[in-house]
Amino acid sequence: LKDSGKVIGYIVLYHRFPDERTFWIAVLAINTDYQGKKFGQESVLGLVKEIKRLQFYSRIGLTAGIKNWPALRFWINNGFNTIINFKGDKIYSEKTFADLWLAHNL
């Protein structure tokens, strides 16, 4: 938070993953007390602006679990609406998983 300097979240980033022209968001975590208050959106918009400024990357990518509806909704609403890959188990169950690799094309 700008006023207090309190850390309410963190982000983990990779340059050039899974290819040379992709900037990858590995983790974006916001403290649950601060979710739904636009802090995540503000962080993503700022990151997209900075990555565009570099004029090197063609897209920003990330992985979202198909069962994680809030995360999918968040990322799609923030411009990550291109599916670049799908990985997961062949059969659905509570113990299986599937992920979408989403991209925000720059």
Secondary structure, DSSP 8 states (H G I E B T S, - for coil): -TTT----EEEEEEES-SSTTEEEEEEEEE-GGGTTTTHHHHHHHHHHHHHHHHT--SEEEEEEETT-HHHHHHHHHTT--EEEEEEE-SS--TT--EEEEEEEE-
